[in-house]
Amino acid sequence: MRYIVLSALLIALNLLYSAYAIKFSREYVQKTMELKKASERNLLLKVRYANLINYTKAKKWSVERGFVPVDWERVGFVD
């Protein structure tokens, strides 16, 4: 009789742990999907901003307007 009660207790504990593991894995999958969506959105925004700003066009525009880069050898600190 003792072994039957012990085995029923172990089965009940196993069912509780299985339910917990399933719940935990669902939450993990949900958070992983949220992270994937957020990273996709971040990459799309990054591409969009890169296209709007477009460093090469800005550099070409500034050189056409007479921009002269800083010569760091001529820069000094005031004592």
C-alpha positions in Angstrom: 0.0 0.0 0.0 2.9 2.3 0.8 4.3 1.9 -2.7 1.0 2.7 -4.4 0.7 6.0 -2.4 4.4 6.9 -3.1 3.9 6.2 -6.8 0.7 8.3 -6.9 2.5 11.1 -5.2 5.4 10.9 -7.7 3.0 10.9 -10.6 1.2 14.0 -9.2 4.6 15.8 -8.7 5.6 14.9 -12.2 2.3 16.3 -13.6 2.8 19.5 -11.6 6.4 19.9 -12.9 5.3 19.1 -16.5 2.6 21.8 -16.3 5.2 24.3 -14.9 7.7 23.3 -17.7 5.1 23.8 -20.4 4.1 27.2 -19.0 7.7 28.3 -18.8 8.5 27.1 -22.4 5.4 29.0 -23.7 6.5 32.2 -22.0 10.1 31.7 -23.4 8.7 31.2 -26.9 6.5 34.3 -26.6 9.4 36.5 -25.3 11.6 35.1 -28.1 9.0 36.1 -30.7 8.7 39.6 -29.2 12.5 40.0 -29.3 12.6 38.9 -33.0 9.8 41.3 -33.9 11.6 44.1 -32.0 14.9 43.4 -33.7 13.3 43.3 -37.1 11.6 46.6 -36.4 14.9 48.0 -35.2 16.7 46.9 -38.4 14.0 48.3 -40.6 14.2 51.7 -38.8 18.0 51.6 -39.0 17.8 51.1 -42.8 15.2 53.8 -43.1 17.3 56.3 -41.2 20.4 55.4 -43.1 18.6 56.0 -46.3 17.2 59.3 -45.1 20.5 60.6 -43.8 22.7 58.9 -46.4 26.2 59.7 -45.3 27.7 59.6 -48.8 25.2 62.2 -50.1 25.8 64.4 -47.0 29.6 64.2 -47.5 29.3 65.1 -51.2 27.0 68.0 -50.4 29.3 69.4 -47.8 32.4 69.1 -50.0 30.5 70.9 -52.8 29.6 73.7 -50.3 33.3 74.2 -49.4 33.6 72.2 -46.2 37.2 71.8 -45.0 37.9 68.9 -42.6 39.7 69.7 -39.3 43.5 69.3 -39.4 44.2 67.9 -36.0 47.9 68.8 -36.1 46.9 72.4 -36.1 44.6 72.1 -33.2 46.1 73.1 -29.8 45.0 73.7 -26.3 45.0 77.1 -24.6 47.2 77.2 -21.6 
